[in-house]
Amino acid sequence: MKRNKKKKSKKGISNLTNTILSILKKERNKSFNYKQIAAIIGVNDASSRNQIIKTLAKLAAKQEIEQVDRGKFKAIISTDYFTGILDLASKGNGYVISDDFEEDVFIASNNINKALDGDEVEFYAYKRRKRGKIEGEITNIIKRAKSEYVGTIQIHENKNFAFVIADSVKMYKDIFVPINKTKKAEDGDKVLVTLTDWPEKADSPYGKVVEVLGKPGEHSTEIHSILAEYGLPHEFPYEVEQYANQLDTSITEEEIAKRRDMRKDLTFTIDPKDAKDFDDALSFKALENGLYEVGIHIADVSHYLQPGTVLDDEAYERATSIYLVDRVVPMLPEILSNGACSLRPHEEKYTFSAVFQMNDACEIKNQWFGRTVTYSDARFAYEEAQAVIESKTNNIPQDVSLTGKAYQTDQAIADAILKMDELAKKMRSHRMRTGAISFDKVEVKFNLDEDANPVGVYFKTSKDANKLIEEFMLLANRKVSEFIGKQSPKKTFVYRVHDEPDESKLAQLQTVVSRFGHKLNFKDRNSIASSLNGLLKDVVGKKEQNLVDTLAIRTMAKAEYTTHNIGHYGLAFDYYSHFTSPIRRYPDVMAHRLLQEYLDGGKSANEEVYEEKCKHSSNMEYLATKAERDSIKYMQIRFMQDHENEEFLGVISGVTDWGIYVEIISNKCEGMVSVRDMKDDTYDFDQSHYAMVGRHTHNMYQLGDEVIVKVKNTDLVKKHLDFYMVGKPEID
C-alpha cells in the first residue's frame, strides 16, 4: 500500500507549473481558483487538486502570479509581453516577427499554444540560458490570419467523423469535422474547410466543410484549390452581377459636356495580343510650337464604381484582378472590365487623362489632369507595334484595325509610334542614369490546348513596344503623384512606395553571384543601382540568368501602398502612385477619386481610413501574387508529367541539408533532388559553400553548377517536382 501511494504522488500532473502559467497568461484579465484550473486541465481527484493548490501557492510566493481575492489568482502583468506575426516552419517550430525586436523571436513547437501561421499573437519573451538568444512563448492569439484551409478529407471507417489534412505544410494539425458537417464530401475529396472552434482540451481544431472542390489532381479542382487556399474568389455574387448589368453604360451628351473632349485626337492602344480589357490608351499630337502633346488616357472606372454600392464593396474586397495561367479572375464584372471600361477600337469611352506637352528632351512644359471622353482609332498588339518600331516605316500590319479617317493615314500612326518610342527611350535612359533598377525578369508562359493542357513553354521578354507603354504609364503615375504630393497643406493620397534594399540581403547576393564571376559595389545608393543594373545586363542569356534575377529581386524590399510617401527606390522616383490600371487595381480607383476631389477644390481625405484601405490592397496583392505563382508551379508540374524518365540539363538553384534544387534551363521548371536519392555516396551539406559534398568521392554539387537530372515524380496535389541526379555534363 505504501509503495502504491508513493507511486501515485510521484506521478502527479506533468508540467503543472507551465500549464498553470499558460492558462493565467492566456486570460490575463481574469482570475481563477484551483477548481476552475482543475476543470480546464481535466482532473477532479483530491491528489491533483492538492497539487494545483500547492503550485498556485509556490507561484504566488515567487511573485509569478498574484492572489487578487481569497483563493483567486491572476497572472502578473509584465513588460515582457509583446505582439507580432507568427511565421511557422514546416516542422512545427516558428518565429514571431515583431517591431520590438531586431531579430525574429524563436518559438518552440511546445510554446506555439494553438497559434497558426500568420496569426497576430501576444507572446512572452525570455533569453535562452545556453545561447543567450531570445525565445518566446505565445500567450494569446489576437487575430487569426485565416480561418479557411484547403485539404483532403478522410472519412473515419465508422463514418461518425472525418479529418481534413490541409495542403499547407504550415498547418501542423489535422482538422476534426463532425460527419454532419462534411457537406456530403466523399473520402479523398479536396475540400475547403473553415475552423469553427478549438476547444481547450482538444488536440485538433474543429471545422466544417464549406465547399467540396472535387477530386485531387483534376485541373478544375486544383485551380479552384489555389484560389480557395488564399481566400480568393472565383465568381461574382449574383447581386453584384445583377447590379453591374443594370448600369447605364451609354455615352451621353450631358456627360460629355462635363469633360474635355479629345475624341478627335489620334488615339490608339498597345496591349498583349490576347488581352480582353484595355484600360489605357495613348494620344499624340505634334504642336505648332514644336512641342509634342501626349495624352495618357485611362478608363474612368470611378464613373461607374460609386462608393457605398455592392459593386464597389466587392471591388474593394477583391482589390486586384488575379492572373492565373489559364484564366483571369477579374476585379470587376465583365460588363465593365471587358465592356464599358475597356478602351476598345472605334468606340467612344469615358476616360481619366494625364496630358503632357513636352519637347524633344522630354522636358514637361505643361501638364493637365482631368476627366475626358476619347475615341480609340486603332488597336495594336505589342508584336505589331514592335514591327513598326523595328521597320522604322509606315508598315502598319494588315490586321491592325484602323478607322480610315482622312487625316489618319498609316504614316500618321507610324510617325506617332516612332516619335513616342524615341521619347520613351530618352525617359528610360534618364531613369537609369538617376538610379532606377532595370528588372526585366523572364516570364514563363504556357501554350495551352482546348482542355488547358500545357503543350509548350515559352518565355516572355520585354521589347521596345512594351517599354514604350511602360515609360508613358510611369510618367502619368509619377506626375499625378507629384501633383498631389507637392500641394500645401498636405493632402492624403495613395502612394506606391518601395524602400531601400536590406544590406544583409545584398551581402548574400554578393556571395552567390561571385560564384559566377560577378562583382557588386555597395558603396552608396547610386553605386548599388549601377552595380545591380550591370549584373542584370551581364547575365542576360546565361545559364544563371533566372537564378540571379530571382535573387536580385529578393534583395529588394516589397513595394506597397500607403498614405506615407517615402518614394520608390527601384524606379528612383521621389513621388509615385498607381493611376493607370483601375480595371484591375483598386488603389488606382482610389487615386482617381482623390485626384478628382482635389481638382474640385475638396479638403484632404481622412488619412486613417485610406491607410487601412492601402494595407488591405497590399495584402490582397500579396495573396494574388502567391496564387499566380502557385498556378505557374502547378502548370509546370503538369507539363513535366509528359516528360518522366527524360534527362534535362539544369542549373543548381538552391542547396539545403535535405536536398538540391535544380532549375531546368530549357523550361525554367524547378524540382528537388533529395539527398536520400543520391546513392553514389553519402553527401553532407556545406553551408559556407552552398554545396553538397560526398564523404568518400568528394564530389561537389554547388550552387550555380550545371547538372543533368531526370524526372522522378510529379505531384500535382502537393505541387512538388522530384528529380534524380544523373550527374554533371561532360566538358568538351
N, C-alpha and C positions, 0 to 999 in steps of 0.2 A: 504493500500500500504506500509506504513511504517513497519507494522508488518511483511509483506511478505519479505521485504528487510532484515529485521533483522534476520528472519529465514534462509534465503539463506546464508548470510555471516557467520552465526553461524555454519552452516553445514560444509562448506569448504571441503577440501580434507583431509581425515583421515590419521593420522600418516605420514604427509608430510615430516617432518624433517628426520625421519628414512628412508623413501623412497628415498629421495634425496641423503642422505649419502650412502645408499646401492648402488645406481646407480653409484655414483662417485668412491666409493671404488672398485666396481667390475671392472671398467675400469679406473684404477688409472693413466694410462699413457695418457689418453685422456682428453680433456676439453669439457665442454658442456655449451650452453647458455640456457635461460629459455624456448625457443621454442623447442629445442631438448628434454629437460626434459619433457615438456608438452606432446610431441608426444609419448615418451616412456610410460608415465603414462596413456595416452589415454584421455586427456582433451583438449578442444580447446576454451572454453568460456573465456571472459575477466576477470571474477572474479577469476577463477582458475589460469590464467596466472599471475595476480597481486599477488596472494597468493604465487606462486612459486618465483616471483621476490623478495618479502619481505623475504621469508625464506632463499633464497640464500644470501641476504644481511646480515641477522642475523648470519648465519653460518660463513660467511666471517669475521664479526666483532668479533666472538668468536674464530677466527683462527682455526676452524674445517675444513674449506676449504679455498682455495686461488683463487683470481681473477688473471689469468695469462694474460688475454687480455681484452679489453673492453667488458664487459658482458659475458666473458667466464670463467668458473670456473673448478677447479680441486681439487681432494682430496689431502690433505696434507700427504705426506709420513711419516709414523710413525714407530718407532722402535717396536711398539706393534703388528706388523704383523708377523705371524709365519706360518709354514707349518706342516702338519701332515696327518694322515689317519683317516677318519670318520668311526666310528663304531656305526651304528644305532640300536636303540632299537625298538621293535615291535610297541611301542606306538607313534613313530614319533620323539621323542627326540633322542639325540645321544651324543657321546663323541668323541673328537679328541685325538688320541694318538700321541703325539709329543715329540721329543727328547728334546725340550726346557722346558718341564715341568715334574716334578716328578710324578704328578698325572694327570689322564686324564682330559681334559677340557670339561666341560658340555656345550652342545649346545641345547638350547630350540628349539622346533619344528618350531617356527616362525622365527628362525635365521638360519635355515638349508639352505635356499635360493637355492633350487633345486639341492643340492648335494645329492648323493646317497651312499648307504652303500659301504664302501671300497674305495671310491674316495680319491685321494690325493688332499687336499684342502689348500687354504690360509685362515687364519682366524685372526680376531682381538680379542685380549684378554682383559678382564677387570675384576675387582673384584666386586662381588655382595655386595651390601651395607649391607644387613641383616646379612649374614653369613661370609662375607669376603672371600668366596671361588672364585676361578677363573671360569668365564664363558666366552663364546666366541660367535662370530657371523662369519659365513662363508662369506667371501668377494669374493672368486674366486675359481673356480674349475680348478685345474692344470691338472689333468688327471683322466678320468673316469676309475673305476676299471673294469667295464664290460659294454657292450652295448647290450647284448642279454639276454632275460629273457624267461623263460617257464611260460605259464599260460593258462587259459581257455578263449576262445574268446566268446564274447557276441555281436551278430549282432543286431543293433538297429531295432526296429519294422518297421521303414520306409525303412530299408535296404540301407541307404545312408552312414552309417559309422558303426564302431564297436569299442568296447573297449576290451582290453586284461587284465584280472585280474591275476596278477602274483601269482605264487605259493608261492614265498618267502614272509614271513610275514614282512621282512625288506623293501620291495618295497611298499612305502606308497601311491603311485599314480597308478591309472589305466592308461593304455597306449592307447591313441587315435590312431585308424587305419582307414584311408580312405577306402571306400569299394573296390576301385580298387587296394588296396594293401593287401588284405586279403588272396591272393593265393587260392581263392575259398574254404576257410575253412567254414565248417558248424557251425551253432550256437552250442556252447557247446564243440567244439573240443579242444583238447590240442594242443597248437601251440608253436613254437619258434618265438619270435618277436625281431627285432633289432630296437634300438632307432635311429631315423633319425634327430630329431630336438626337441628343447624345446623352442618355441617362448616366447619372453619376457612377453607377455600378456596372454599366455596360462596357464591354471591351470594344465593341464596334458601334459606329453611329447608325441610327435608324434612318430609313429613307423610303420614298415611294417612287415608282416608275411614272414619269410624266409623258414619255414618248417612246414607242418601240421603233427603232431606226432601221431594223432589217437584219439580214444575215451578214456576219462578218466576212470581209473580203469582196463583197459585191460593190460595184462602183458607186451607185447612188447612196448606199449605206455609209461608205467611208467618207464621201464628200460631205454628207449631212452630219456625220460624226465630227468632222473637223470644225464645222460651224458651231455645232452644239457644245463642243468642248470649251469653246471660248465665249459661250453665251451669245452668239451672233445669230441673227435671224436668217431665214431662207425664203420667207414670203411676207407680204404685207397683210396686216389685219384687214378684214372685209370693210370696216368702217373708214379706214384710211383710203383704200382703193376707191370706195364709193365717193368720198369727199373730193378726191382728186379728179375723178371722172366728171364731176358736176361743175368744175371750174370753167369760167368763161375765158377761153384762150384766144379769142379773136383779137385782131389788131384794130383798134378803133380810132377815129379821127379825134375824138375827145382826149384820149390818152396821148396820141402823137403830139397834140398841141402843147402838152406839158414837158416835152422832151426836145432835145437837139436833134433835128432831122438830118441824118447822114446817109440816107438811102442812095444818094447819087454818087457818093464817094466809092472809088474802086475798092472792093472788099472781097476777101477770099479766106478760106480755111485751109490749114495743112494739118493732117492728122494721120494716125495709123490706118492702113488700108482696110482693116476690119472694124474700125470704130463705128459705133452706132449713135453716140452722142457727141456733139461738137459744141463745147462750152466757150471756145474762144475763136475770134476771127481778127484779121489784120486789115487795115485800110491804108492806102498810100496815095500821096498827092505831092507832086513837085510844085512848090510855090514860086511866084514871080520874083520874090526877093532872094531867091537862091537857096532857101531853106526847104526841108522836107517835112511834111506833116504826116506823122504815123499815128494811127489810131489802134489801140488795143481794146477790142470790144468783147465784153464778157456777158454771157447770158444773164439777164436780170431775174434771177431766181426769186429774189426777195419781193418782187412784184406779186408773185403767186403764193409765196410762202409767208403767210401772215401769222404773227405771234398769237398764241392762245388757241390755235386750231389743232385738231387731231393730226393734221398733216405736218405742221411744224413740230409738234411734240414727238412724232415718230422720227422725223428727220434729225432732230436733236439727239434722241436716244441712240440712233444709228451712228450719227456724227461723220460717217465716211462710207463710201462705196467700198466693196471688197472684191478684189480681182483674183479669183481662183483660176486654176489652169484651164478649166473647161467652161467657166461661166463667170458672170458678174452678178454680185448681189448689190443692187443699186441703193443709194441713199434715198432717192425719190422714185415714186411710181413711174411707170413707163410713159404715161401720157405727158409727163413733164420732162423726164430725163432724155427720152428719145423723140419727143414731140415739141411741145410749146417752148421748151428752154434749149432745144438743140438748134444751132445756127446752120440749118440745112441750106444747100444751094437753092437759089431762086425763090427764097421766102423772106418776107419781112419779119423781123423779130425785135422785141424789146430787149435792150442791152444796157449795160452799165459800162461806161467807157473812160479810158485814160488816153488823152490825145496830147501828143507832144510835137512841137516844132523844133527841129534840130538841124545843125549844119553838118558838113562832111566830116568834121572832127568828133561828131556825136555829142556836141555840147547842147544841152537843152536850153533853148532861148524862150520858150513859152510852154506852159502846160495847162490843161483843163481837165477837170473830173466831173462827171455827172451822168444822168440818165439820158439815153439816146434811143433812136429807132434806126435799125440798119437793114441792109439787104445784101445777102451774100451772093456775089456774082459767079463764084467758081469754088469747087471743092477739089483740093489736091490730096493725094496720099503722099507720105514722106518720099517714097520712091520716085514719084512723078516730079515733085519739086526738086529733088536731088538731080534728076535728069536735066532739068532746066539749068541748074547751077553748074553742073559739070560741062554741059554743052556750050554755055555762055551765049546762047542764041534764043530766038523766039520759038524754039522747038517744043511747043506745048504738046504733051502726049494726047493721042487721039481720043482716049476715054475720059478726059477731063471735061466736065460739063460746063459750058460757057453760056452766058445769057445772049450773046450776039448783039449787045448794044453797040451802036455805031462807033462810039469813042473807045470801046473796049476791044481793041484788036489783040491778037495773040502777042504782038510786040509790046503793048502796054502792060499786060500782065507779066510777061517775061522780064521787062525792064524793072517792074516793081520788085519782083523776087530777087533779081540780081543786085539791085541797089540795096535792098534790105539785108541781103546776105553780106554785102560789103560792110554795111553799118554794124551788123551783128558781130562780125569778126573783129572789128575795131573795139567794140564794147567788151567782148570776151578777152581780148588781148590786154585791155586796161585792167580788167578784174584780176587777171593772172599776175600782172605787174604789181598790183596793190595788195597781194597776199591771199587771193582766193585759191582754193584747192580743187583740182580737177578730178573728180571721181567718176570716171566713165567705165564703171564695172560692167563686165559682160553679163547679159541676162540670158538665162536658159529658157528657151521656148520649145514647145512641142507641136508637131504636126499630128492632128487627131483625125481619126476616121469618123464615120457617122455615129458610131457607138461610143465615142470618146475614148477609143483605144489609142495609145501613143504609137504611131508608126514611124516616127522620126524625131530627131532632136536637132535644133539649130540655135545659133547664138545671135542675139540682137545687139547691134552696136549702134552708137550714136554718130550720125554723119552731119554734114553741113546743114541740111534741111532741118534736122532735129534741133541743131544748135541755134539756127535762126529763130525758131519759135521760142526756144528756151531763153535766149537773151532778151527778147521783147517782153516775155512774161516776167522775167526777173526785173526788167526796167519798170513795168507797171507796179509790181509788188513793192519794189523799193521806194518809188516815188509817192505812192499812196501812203505808205507807212511814214515816210519822211514828212509829208504834208501835214499829217496829224501830229506826229511826234514832236515837231518843232513849234507847235502852237503854244501860246501862253495866254491864260493859265493852262496848265497841263490838262489834257483830255484823255479819258480812258479809251484804250484801243486794244485790239487783239494782235499781238506781235508773234512772229515766228522767230524764236531765238535759238542760238547754238553757242554753247560755252566753249572755252579753250580746252584742248586735249589734256588728258591726265599724264603727268610726267612719268609715272611708273609704267604706264602702258606704252608710252613712246620708247622707254628703255627696253621693254620686252620686244617691241617691234625691231629695234636696232639689233638685238641679239639674234633674232630669227633671220632677218634679211642679210646679215653679214655672212650667213651660211651660203648665200648665193652670190657673194662678192659685192654687195651693195653697201654704201656708207651713207649715213644721215648726219645732218648738222642741226643740233637743237639749241644753238646759241641764243637766239631770240625769236620773236613771233615770225618775222619775215623769213628768217633762215629755215625755220620749221616748215613753213608753207612751201618755200622754194625747194627744199630738200625732198619733201613728200611728192611734190609735182614731178621732180626729176626722177624719183623712184618709180612712180606710177607710169611715167613715159618709158622708162628703161625696160620695164617688164612686159610691155605690150608684145604679144605673140610668143612669149617664152613659156616654158613649162610651169614656172612658178607664178604666172600672172594672177590666176584666180585666188591662189593662196595669199599672195601679197596684197592684192586688192581687198580681200576679206579682212585680213589682219589690220591693214591700214584704216579701214572703216571702223573697226572695233576700237581703235585708239581714240576715236573721236567721241565727244560727249553726244548724247542723244538730243536731237532737235526737238523742241516742244513749243506748245502755245502758252502764252502768258500775257498778262497786262503789264508786266515789269520788263521793260526793254533793256537788254544787255548787248544787243547787236547779234550779228550772225557771223561766227568765226569762219566757217567753211566757205562762205560767199564773200567774206571781207566787206560786209555792209554794216554800217552803224545803225541803220533802220531797215527792217524787213518784215513784211506781213504776207499772208496768203490772201489773194484777192481774185485770182484768175480761174478758179475751178469750183464755183458754188454748186454745180450739179452734183459733184462727188465729195465735197468737203464742207461741213457745216461752219467751220471757222471763217471761210470765205463769205458765207451768208452774213455772219455777224459783222465782218469788216464792211460789207456793202451797207448794212443798216446803219452802222455807226457813222460811216463816211457821209451818207445822205443826211443823217440827223445833224451833223456838224455843218454841212454845206447849207442847211436850212437855218443855221444860227442857234441850234439847240445846245443845252447845257451838257456838261460831261456826264456820261452814264455812270451807274453805280459800279465801282471797281470790284468790290467783293463778289457781286453777282457774276460779273464777267470772268473773274479769276476762277470761280467754281466751274463755269462753263468751259474755260480753257483746259482745266485739269481733266474734265470729263472727255473732252475732244482728244487730248493727248493720250489718255488711257485707251479709248476706243481705237485710235490709230495704231497703238501698240498691239492690241489684240488682233486687229485686222491683218497687220503685218505678220504676226505669228501664224495665223490661219493660212495666209498666202504662202508662207514658207513651207508649212506642213503639206499643202496641196502639191507643191513642186516636188517635195521629197516623196510623197505618195506616188506621183506620176513617174518619177524616176525609177522607183522600185517596180512599178507595173511594166515599164519599158524593159527593165533588166530581166523580168521573168522569161522573156523570149530569148534570152542570151545565156542561159545557165550552161555551165561547163565550157564556155568560151573564155579565151585568155585576152586580157586587156592590159595595155600599157597605162600606168598611173603614176601619180606623184604622191609621196607621203605627206599628208596634210595635218597630221597630228599623231603624237605618241603619248601613251599613258601606261600606267602599270598593268592595265588589263588587256592592252592590245594596240594595234597600229591602224590609224585611219588613212585610207587611200582614196584619192580622187582620180577617177578615170579621165585621161586627157581628152579623149575624143567626144565625151558627152557630159562631163562635169558631175557624173553620178558619184556619190561618196559612200563608201562602205567600210566595214571594220574587219581586220584580220585579228581574231582572238589569239592571245599568246598561247592558249591551250592547244590551238591547231597548228602551231609551229613545231613540227615533230623532229626536225633535223638537229635540234639542240635544245638546251634549256636556256631560255632567254630572260635577262634581267633588264629592268627599266633604269636607264641612266638619265636622270632628270637634268643634270647640268649640260648634257649634250643633246637633249631632246632625241634620245636614241634608245633602241632595244639592242642589247649586246649578248651574243651567245657565250656561255661559260667556257665551252671547250674549243669551239671553232673560232671564237672571237669575231664571228660575222656581225656586222653592224648595220642596222636599218635606221637611218637618221632622217629627221625632218627635211623634206625637200628632195630626197633621193627618188630616182625613177625606179619603179619596180613593176613586175608582171604579176597580175592577180587573176584568179578565176572565181566566178560566182559560185558560192557555196549554198546560200539560202536567201530567198526573198520573202519577207514577212510584211504583207500589206496591212495587217491589223496593228502591229507594233511599229510599222513604218521603219523597218530595220533591214539593212542590206549587209550580208556577211560574205566575206571573201576568203579564199585560200591563198596563201602566199606561194607563188611559183618560184620567184627568185628575182634577181636583178638582170636587166637586159645585157646581152653581150656587147662589149665596146668594140667598134670596128677599128 
